[in-house]
Amino acid sequence: MLVVLIGLLDSSMEKVRLVLTVLALLLALGLADQCQAQQQVEINAAATTSPFPHFWEEMFGSGRAILALRESYRNDLRAVKQATGFRYVRFHGILDDEVGVYKEDEHGNPVYNFAYVDEIYDGLLKNGVRPVVEISFMPKKLAFDPDALHPFWYKPNVSPPKSWEKWDGLMAALARHLVERYGVDEVAQWYFEVWNEPNIDFWGGIPRKKSYFELYEHTARDLKSVSPQLRVGGPATAAAAWVDEFLKNAAEKHMLVDFVSTHGYADDTAEDLFGTNEDIPMDDRVCRAVEKVKRQIESSALPKLPLLWTEWNVPGMKEARDTSYVGPAVANTIRECDGMVDMLSFWTFSDVFEEGGPIPKPFEGHFGLRAKGGINKPSFYDFRLLHGLGHLRLVNAATNVLATKRKDGTLVVAVWNLADPDARGSTKTVRMIFNGVRSGATVNISRVDDQNGNTLAAYRAMGSPRYPTEEQIRKLNATTEVSPSRNHLEGNHLDLRVEVNALVVIEVAGGY
């Protein structure tokens, strides 16, 4: 309308007068800000705070145990450790035959070998990460059915043991060895999780639930017989299943349980997670499942048990896990799950991962934060930015904002513009208003979006080399490095342009 009016005028001076008059009217009516910003978010530096532990980066998942002996795995572990400070890692298959833990002599007597177990756990501890010891899978010589192989490329055996006596012996021997090597005070800080997803095809016991409970009871008793300080839990199920029955069974049989663990992914169906046909957005499913399990724990005979969500990830469609979508999806999950879960373990920190066989080239939509060869994905930069959030959360009603404060008083605010991979979105403008902050204060702004931290785009621009060289990988990481830009508040506000599936993190120094 303003452009049309100006175009009708002959004199440039008349144009200037009209522009000034219209702008003055808009400002007087308080409409100019609304024309500029689609959303206004107020951050009060003096608002009520609550503890904000970084539960989303305490633990990460990673493939299977033997991969931890590879330098590529350890390089990724060190990089993600530096970016997030994570403290625990979980993987499958510490009992798999490739680790060489169990065999039998010619008389059928058990023979144990913990050489590779030591190398695996030594490597983690030297890099400042402790294991979540997932007790899986069945050594072939101990399997009731040696041919009960899961279809994963590395073919883990999912059979129950042929002898509970020999299983008990193996569990006690493993626990004794770990305590003798690392000391009970150290091993007491680990977590021992019994099996992986026994409610689906990772467990071949019949009937599944009853036989798993028997496995759990034996394993927990065996570990605790070595030291009652060892922490053991389960049921480690897919799609948040069995928790209520597991806790009921534990109470009735006085089973030893130190924590509850289960899994749930954003692209699990509502039917699998909740037994309903509800239309629940994918970005809300994980935390709704977390809330369901949290309520089950609180209503059980063991209401104070910690909840470890030992696998989750964003939807895998349309290469989403290799794009900037991960950042807003993770931030939204953090916002929704805050206060309901002790650890939320992203599956996985690395694409050194072989469930479907060796990954032939980078960026095939796999789970990790780093692509094949050690290329930082957008998700790597996202997690690094979110690591910078404070440990106090400020009350804020916006559903696309996390407002936090560090111990030194620095405000750290994450803002995002989330659209699911199967949905359309549009760029939005957001006015951030900081109350109780010095006028014109310096702010640092970091973002991951289509232009910043987009390693997938840089890889494609490079020609998508199937086997990138070390120099190409170095260049990809260097050119996509996310660094903050310095700005200043305009008075007490900051106007942001937030692209679809952009994550923006703002730091405002203390001293208000």
C-alpha positions as CSV (number, residue, x, y, z in Angstrom):
1,M,0.0,0.0,0.0
2,L,2.8,2.4,0.9
3,V,4.7,1.6,-2.3
4,V,1.6,2.3,-4.3
5,L,1.0,5.7,-2.6
6,I,4.6,6.7,-3.1
7,G,4.5,5.8,-6.8
8,L,1.6,8.3,-7.3
9,L,3.7,11.2,-6.1
10,D,5.7,13.5,-8.4
11,S,8.0,15.2,-5.9
12,S,10.8,13.2,-4.2
13,M,10.3,15.5,-1.2
14,E,6.6,14.6,-1.0
15,K,7.7,10.9,-1.0
16,V,10.0,11.5,1.9
17,R,7.3,13.3,3.9
18,L,4.8,10.6,3.3
19,V,7.2,7.8,4.3
20,L,8.0,9.6,7.5
21,T,4.4,10.3,8.3
22,V,3.3,6.7,7.7
23,L,6.2,5.4,9.8
24,A,5.4,7.8,12.6
25,L,1.8,6.6,12.6
26,L,2.8,3.0,12.6
27,L,5.1,3.6,15.5
28,A,2.5,5.5,17.4
29,L,0.0,2.7,17.0
30,G,2.6,0.1,17.9
31,L,2.2,-1.6,14.6
32,A,5.7,-1.2,13.1
33,D,7.2,-4.0,15.3
34,Q,4.4,-6.3,14.3
35,C,5.1,-5.7,10.7
36,Q,8.7,-6.7,11.2
37,A,8.3,-9.7,13.5
38,Q,6.0,-12.6,13.3
39,Q,6.8,-13.7,16.9
40,Q,7.9,-11.8,20.0
41,V,9.6,-13.6,22.8
42,E,10.4,-11.9,26.1
43,I,13.3,-13.2,28.2
44,N,13.4,-11.9,31.7
45,A,16.9,-12.1,33.2
46,A,15.3,-12.1,36.7
47,A,12.7,-14.8,36.0
48,T,12.2,-17.8,38.2
49,T,14.8,-20.6,37.4
50,S,14.9,-24.3,37.8
51,P,17.8,-26.8,37.6
52,F,18.5,-27.7,34.0
53,P,20.8,-30.8,34.0
54,H,22.1,-31.6,30.5
55,F,20.3,-34.9,30.3
56,W,20.4,-35.1,26.5
57,E,24.2,-35.2,26.3
58,E,25.0,-37.4,29.3
59,M,25.0,-40.6,27.2
60,F,25.3,-41.6,23.5
61,G,24.8,-44.9,21.7
62,S,27.2,-46.5,19.3
63,G,26.9,-49.6,17.1
64,R,28.5,-52.6,18.7
65,A,31.4,-53.3,21.1
66,I,34.1,-54.4,18.7
67,L,34.0,-51.1,16.8
68,A,35.4,-49.4,19.9
69,L,38.8,-50.8,18.9
70,R,39.0,-48.8,15.7
71,E,40.8,-45.6,15.5
72,S,38.0,-44.1,13.4
73,Y,35.6,-44.8,16.3
74,R,37.9,-43.3,18.9
75,N,38.5,-40.2,16.8
76,D,34.7,-39.6,16.6
77,L,34.4,-40.4,20.3
78,R,37.1,-37.8,21.2
79,A,35.5,-35.2,18.9
80,V,32.0,-35.7,20.3
81,K,33.4,-35.7,23.9
82,Q,35.0,-32.4,23.3
83,A,31.8,-31.0,21.8
84,T,29.3,-32.2,24.4
85,G,31.3,-33.5,27.4
86,F,29.3,-36.7,27.4
87,R,30.0,-39.2,30.1
88,Y,28.6,-42.6,29.1
89,V,28.5,-44.7,25.9
90,R,26.3,-47.7,25.2
91,F,26.8,-50.3,22.5
92,H,25.6,-53.8,21.7
93,G,27.5,-57.1,21.7
94,I,30.0,-57.1,24.5
95,L,29.4,-60.9,24.6
96,D,29.5,-61.5,20.8
97,D,31.8,-64.1,19.5
98,E,34.0,-61.5,17.8
99,V,34.9,-60.2,21.2
100,G,35.9,-63.7,22.2
101,V,34.6,-63.7,25.8
102,Y,33.3,-67.3,26.0
103,K,34.1,-70.7,24.6
104,E,34.2,-74.3,26.0
105,D,36.9,-76.9,26.2
106,E,36.6,-80.4,24.9
107,H,34.8,-81.4,28.1
108,G,32.2,-78.6,27.9
109,N,33.8,-76.5,30.6
110,P,33.5,-72.8,30.3
111,V,36.7,-70.9,29.2
112,Y,36.6,-67.1,29.6
113,N,38.7,-64.5,27.8
114,F,38.4,-60.8,28.7
115,A,41.3,-59.5,26.6
116,Y,39.2,-57.6,24.1
117,V,36.8,-56.5,26.8
118,D,39.7,-54.8,28.6
119,E,40.9,-53.1,25.4
120,I,37.4,-51.8,24.7
121,Y,36.8,-50.4,28.2
122,D,40.3,-49.2,28.6
123,G,39.9,-47.1,25.5
124,L,36.7,-45.6,26.7
125,L,38.1,-44.7,30.1
126,K,41.2,-43.2,28.7
127,N,39.0,-40.8,26.8
128,G,36.9,-39.8,29.8
129,V,33.9,-41.9,29.0
130,R,32.3,-44.7,31.0
131,P,30.4,-47.7,29.6
132,V,26.8,-48.6,29.9
133,V,27.4,-52.3,29.8
134,E,24.6,-53.8,27.7
135,I,24.6,-57.5,28.5
136,S,24.3,-58.9,24.9
137,F,24.3,-61.0,22.8
138,M,24.6,-64.8,23.4
139,P,28.0,-66.5,22.7
140,K,27.4,-69.3,20.2
141,K,28.8,-72.0,22.5
142,L,26.4,-70.9,25.3
143,A,23.3,-70.6,23.1
144,F,20.4,-72.9,23.3
145,D,20.0,-72.4,19.6
146,P,23.4,-71.6,17.9
147,D,21.5,-70.8,14.7
148,A,19.3,-68.1,16.2
149,L,21.0,-65.2,14.4
150,H,19.6,-61.7,14.0
151,P,19.6,-60.4,10.4
152,F,22.1,-57.6,11.2
153,W,25.2,-57.8,9.1
154,Y,27.3,-59.0,12.0
155,K,24.7,-61.7,12.9
156,P,24.4,-61.6,16.7
157,N,22.9,-64.6,18.4
158,V,19.6,-63.9,20.2
159,S,19.0,-67.3,21.8
160,P,18.5,-67.8,25.5
161,P,21.4,-69.7,27.2
162,K,21.5,-73.5,27.0
163,S,22.4,-73.6,30.7
164,W,21.4,-71.1,33.4
165,E,24.3,-72.4,35.5
166,K,26.8,-71.5,32.8
167,W,25.1,-68.2,32.2
168,D,25.4,-67.4,35.9
169,G,29.0,-68.4,35.8
170,L,29.8,-66.1,32.9
171,M,28.0,-63.1,34.5
172,A,29.7,-63.5,37.8
173,A,33.1,-64.0,36.1
174,L,32.6,-60.9,34.0
175,A,31.6,-58.8,37.0
176,R,34.6,-60.1,39.1
177,H,37.0,-59.4,36.4
178,L,35.8,-55.8,35.9
179,V,35.9,-55.1,39.6
180,E,39.4,-56.6,40.0
181,R,40.7,-54.6,37.0
182,Y,39.1,-51.2,37.5
183,G,38.1,-51.3,41.2
184,V,34.6,-51.4,42.7
185,D,34.4,-47.7,43.2
186,E,34.9,-47.2,39.4
187,V,32.6,-50.0,38.2
188,A,29.9,-48.9,40.7
189,Q,29.6,-45.7,38.5
190,W,28.8,-47.8,35.4
191,Y,25.4,-49.1,34.4
192,F,24.7,-52.7,33.6
193,E,21.7,-53.1,31.3
194,V,20.2,-56.5,30.7
195,W,19.9,-57.2,26.9
196,N,18.6,-55.1,24.1
197,E,15.0,-54.8,23.0
198,P,13.9,-58.2,24.1
199,N,10.3,-57.5,23.1
200,I,11.2,-57.8,19.4
201,D,13.5,-60.0,17.4
202,F,16.6,-59.4,19.5
203,W,15.5,-62.0,22.0
204,G,14.5,-65.6,21.0
205,G,13.2,-66.8,24.4
206,I,9.7,-68.3,24.4
207,P,7.5,-66.8,25.6
208,R,9.4,-63.6,25.1
209,K,8.3,-61.6,28.1
210,K,8.4,-64.4,30.7
211,S,11.8,-65.7,29.5
212,Y,13.3,-62.3,29.5
213,F,12.2,-61.7,33.1
214,E,14.0,-65.0,33.9
215,L,17.1,-63.8,32.1
216,Y,17.0,-60.5,34.0
217,E,16.5,-62.1,37.4
218,H,19.5,-64.4,36.9
219,T,21.7,-61.6,35.5
220,A,20.9,-59.1,38.2
221,R,21.5,-61.7,41.0
222,D,24.8,-62.7,39.4
223,L,26.1,-59.1,39.2
224,K,25.0,-58.2,42.6
225,S,26.6,-61.3,44.1
226,V,30.0,-59.8,43.1
227,S,29.1,-56.4,44.6
228,P,25.8,-54.9,45.6
229,Q,27.2,-51.6,44.5
230,L,26.9,-52.6,40.8
231,R,23.9,-50.9,39.1
232,V,21.7,-53.1,37.0
233,G,18.4,-52.4,35.2
234,G,16.1,-53.0,32.2
235,P,14.0,-54.0,30.4
236,A,15.7,-52.1,27.6
237,T,12.7,-52.6,25.4
238,A,11.8,-51.1,22.0
239,A,8.9,-48.6,21.8
240,A,8.6,-48.0,25.6
241,A,7.1,-51.5,26.1
242,W,6.9,-53.8,29.2
243,V,7.9,-51.3,31.8
244,D,4.8,-51.6,33.9
245,E,4.9,-55.4,33.8
246,F,8.7,-55.4,34.4
247,L,8.3,-53.3,37.6
248,K,5.4,-55.4,38.8
249,N,7.4,-58.6,38.3
250,A,10.4,-57.0,40.1
251,A,8.3,-56.1,43.1
252,E,6.6,-59.5,43.3
253,K,9.8,-61.5,43.0
254,H,12.0,-59.0,44.8
255,M,14.2,-58.6,41.8
256,L,17.1,-56.2,42.0
257,V,16.5,-53.1,39.9
258,D,18.6,-49.9,40.1
259,F,17.2,-48.1,37.1
260,V,14.6,-48.4,34.3
261,S,15.7,-48.3,30.7
262,T,13.7,-48.4,27.5
263,H,13.7,-46.9,23.9
264,G,11.5,-44.8,21.7
265,Y,12.1,-43.1,18.4
266,A,10.4,-40.1,16.8
267,D,9.3,-42.2,13.9
268,D,7.9,-45.1,16.0
269,T,4.2,-45.3,15.4
270,A,1.6,-44.2,18.0
271,E,0.3,-47.7,18.0
272,D,3.6,-49.2,18.9
273,L,4.4,-46.5,21.5
274,F,0.9,-46.0,23.1
275,G,-1.4,-48.7,21.6
276,T,-3.6,-46.0,20.0
277,N,-4.3,-44.7,16.5
278,E,-3.9,-41.1,17.6
279,D,-2.4,-38.5,15.1
280,I,0.6,-37.5,17.2
281,P,3.3,-35.3,15.5
282,M,6.6,-37.1,15.2
283,D,8.4,-34.4,17.1
284,D,6.1,-35.0,20.1
285,R,6.2,-38.8,20.3
286,V,9.5,-39.4,22.2
287,C,8.7,-37.1,25.1
288,R,5.1,-38.3,25.3
289,A,6.5,-41.8,25.6
290,V,8.9,-40.7,28.2
291,E,6.0,-39.2,30.2
292,K,4.1,-42.5,29.9
293,V,7.0,-44.5,31.3
294,K,7.7,-41.9,34.0
295,R,4.1,-42.2,35.2
296,Q,4.5,-46.0,35.2
297,I,7.5,-45.8,37.4
298,E,5.9,-43.3,39.8
299,S,2.8,-45.5,40.2
300,S,4.9,-48.7,40.8
301,A,6.2,-50.2,44.0
302,L,9.6,-48.6,43.0
303,P,8.6,-45.0,42.3
304,K,12.0,-43.4,42.7
305,L,13.9,-45.4,40.1
306,P,16.0,-43.3,37.6
307,L,14.8,-43.5,34.0
308,L,17.5,-44.0,31.3
309,W,16.2,-43.6,27.8
310,T,19.0,-45.6,26.1
311,E,18.0,-45.1,22.5
312,W,16.2,-42.3,20.6
313,N,16.7,-40.3,17.4
314,V,14.8,-38.0,15.0
315,P,12.8,-39.4,12.1
316,G,15.0,-41.0,9.4
317,M,13.0,-40.0,6.3
318,K,14.4,-37.8,3.5
319,E,18.0,-37.7,4.7
320,A,16.7,-35.8,7.8
321,R,19.5,-37.1,10.1
322,D,22.1,-35.5,7.8
323,T,20.4,-32.1,7.7
324,S,19.9,-29.1,9.9
325,Y,16.5,-30.5,10.9
326,V,18.2,-32.4,13.7
327,G,19.0,-29.3,15.7
328,P,15.4,-28.0,16.1
329,A,14.1,-31.5,16.6
330,V,16.6,-32.1,19.4
331,A,16.0,-28.7,21.0
332,N,12.3,-29.3,21.0
333,T,12.7,-32.7,22.5
334,I,14.9,-31.2,25.3
335,R,12.2,-28.7,26.0
336,E,9.5,-31.3,26.2
337,C,11.4,-33.9,28.1
338,D,13.0,-31.6,30.7
339,G,12.3,-33.0,34.2
340,M,11.0,-36.4,33.1
341,V,14.2,-38.4,32.3
342,D,17.6,-38.8,33.8
343,M,19.5,-39.5,30.6
344,L,18.3,-39.3,27.0
345,S,20.7,-41.2,24.9
346,F,21.0,-40.2,21.2
347,W,21.6,-43.2,18.9
348,T,24.4,-42.7,17.8
349,F,27.4,-40.4,18.2
350,S,29.2,-41.8,15.1
351,D,28.5,-43.3,11.7
352,V,31.2,-45.9,12.4
353,F,28.3,-48.3,12.4
354,E,27.6,-51.6,10.6
355,E,24.1,-53.0,11.3
356,G,23.6,-53.0,7.6
357,G,27.2,-53.7,6.6
358,P,30.1,-51.3,6.1
359,I,28.8,-47.8,5.1
360,P,30.0,-47.3,1.5
361,K,30.1,-43.5,1.5
362,P,29.3,-40.5,3.7
363,F,25.8,-39.0,4.1
364,E,23.4,-42.0,3.6
365,G,21.0,-40.9,6.4
366,H,22.6,-42.9,9.2
367,F,22.2,-42.1,12.9
368,G,25.5,-40.5,13.9
369,L,26.7,-36.9,14.5
370,R,29.8,-37.6,12.4
371,A,29.6,-39.1,8.9
372,K,32.0,-41.7,7.5
373,G,35.6,-40.5,7.7
374,G,35.0,-38.1,10.6
375,I,32.9,-35.4,8.7
376,N,31.0,-33.2,11.1
377,K,27.3,-33.3,10.3
378,P,25.0,-30.4,11.0
379,S,23.8,-32.4,14.0
380,F,27.4,-32.3,15.4
381,Y,27.3,-28.6,15.4
382,D,23.7,-28.6,16.8
383,F,24.8,-30.6,19.8
384,R,27.8,-28.5,20.3
385,L,25.7,-25.3,20.4
386,L,23.2,-26.9,22.8
387,H,26.0,-27.9,25.0
388,G,26.5,-24.2,25.7
389,L,23.1,-23.8,27.3
390,G,23.2,-22.9,31.0
391,H,22.4,-25.2,33.9
392,L,19.5,-23.1,35.1
393,R,16.3,-22.8,33.0
394,L,14.3,-19.6,32.9
395,V,10.6,-19.8,32.8
396,N,9.4,-19.1,29.3
397,A,6.1,-20.1,27.6
398,A,7.4,-20.1,24.0
399,T,7.3,-23.5,22.4
400,N,10.4,-22.8,20.2
401,V,12.6,-21.3,22.8
402,L,14.9,-22.6,25.6
403,A,16.0,-19.8,27.9
404,T,18.8,-20.6,30.3
405,K,21.4,-19.0,32.5
406,R,25.0,-20.0,33.3
407,K,26.6,-19.7,36.7
408,D,28.4,-16.5,35.7
409,G,25.0,-14.9,34.8
410,T,25.3,-15.3,31.0
411,L,22.0,-15.8,29.4
412,V,22.0,-18.5,26.7
413,V,18.9,-18.8,24.6
414,A,18.1,-21.3,21.9
415,V,15.5,-20.4,19.2
416,W,14.4,-22.6,16.4
417,N,11.9,-23.0,13.5
418,L,10.9,-26.6,13.3
419,A,9.1,-28.3,10.4
420,D,9.0,-32.1,10.1
421,P,10.7,-33.7,7.1
422,D,7.3,-34.5,5.6
423,A,5.9,-31.0,6.2
424,R,6.5,-27.5,4.7
425,G,7.5,-24.5,6.6
426,S,8.6,-20.9,6.0
427,T,11.2,-18.5,7.3
428,K,10.0,-16.5,10.3
429,T,11.1,-13.3,12.0
430,V,11.4,-13.3,15.7
431,R,11.9,-10.3,18.0
432,M,13.8,-11.3,21.2
433,I,13.1,-8.9,24.0
434,F,15.5,-9.0,26.9
435,N,14.2,-7.5,30.1
436,G,16.7,-6.8,32.9
437,V,19.6,-6.7,30.5
438,R,21.8,-3.7,29.9
439,S,20.7,-1.6,26.9
440,G,22.7,-2.3,23.8
441,A,24.5,-5.3,25.4
442,T,26.8,-7.3,23.3
443,V,25.4,-10.6,22.1
444,N,27.0,-13.6,20.3
445,I,24.8,-15.4,17.8
446,S,25.5,-18.8,16.4
447,R,23.3,-20.7,14.0
448,V,23.0,-24.0,12.1
449,D,20.8,-23.8,9.0
450,D,21.1,-24.1,5.2
451,Q,24.0,-21.7,5.0
452,N,25.8,-22.4,8.3
453,G,27.2,-25.8,9.3
454,N,25.6,-27.5,6.3
455,T,28.2,-30.2,5.6
456,L,25.8,-32.1,3.4
457,A,25.6,-29.2,1.0
458,A,29.3,-28.7,1.0
459,Y,29.9,-32.4,0.3
460,R,27.6,-32.2,-2.7
461,A,29.3,-29.1,-3.9
462,M,32.6,-31.0,-3.7
463,G,31.1,-33.6,-6.1
464,S,30.0,-36.2,-3.4
465,P,33.2,-38.2,-3.4
466,R,32.5,-41.8,-2.5
467,Y,35.8,-42.1,-0.7
468,P,36.8,-38.6,0.4
469,T,40.5,-38.0,1.2
470,E,41.8,-36.7,4.5
471,E,42.3,-33.4,2.9
472,Q,38.8,-33.2,1.5
473,I,37.4,-34.2,5.0
474,R,39.6,-31.5,6.6
475,K,38.3,-28.9,4.1
476,L,34.6,-29.9,4.7
477,N,35.0,-29.5,8.4
478,A,36.9,-26.3,8.1
479,T,34.5,-24.6,5.7
480,T,31.4,-25.5,7.6
481,E,32.8,-24.6,11.1
482,V,30.1,-22.8,13.1
483,S,31.4,-19.7,14.8
484,P,29.5,-16.9,16.7
485,S,28.9,-13.5,15.2
486,R,29.0,-10.5,17.5
487,N,26.1,-8.1,17.6
488,H,24.4,-5.7,20.0
489,L,20.9,-5.4,21.3
490,E,18.9,-2.5,19.8
491,G,18.0,-1.1,23.2
492,N,16.6,-4.2,24.8
493,H,15.7,-6.3,21.7
494,L,17.2,-8.3,18.9
495,D,15.5,-9.2,15.6
496,L,16.2,-12.6,14.2
497,R,15.5,-14.1,10.8
498,V,15.1,-17.9,11.4
499,E,15.0,-20.2,8.4
500,V,13.0,-23.4,8.3
501,N,14.8,-25.9,10.6
502,A,17.4,-23.4,11.7
503,L,18.7,-23.5,15.3
504,V,20.0,-20.2,16.6
505,V,21.8,-19.8,19.9
506,I,22.2,-16.4,21.5
507,E,24.5,-15.5,24.3
508,V,24.1,-12.3,26.4
509,A,26.8,-11.7,28.9
510,G,26.0,-11.1,32.5
511,G,26.4,-7.8,34.4
512,Y,22.9,-6.5,34.0
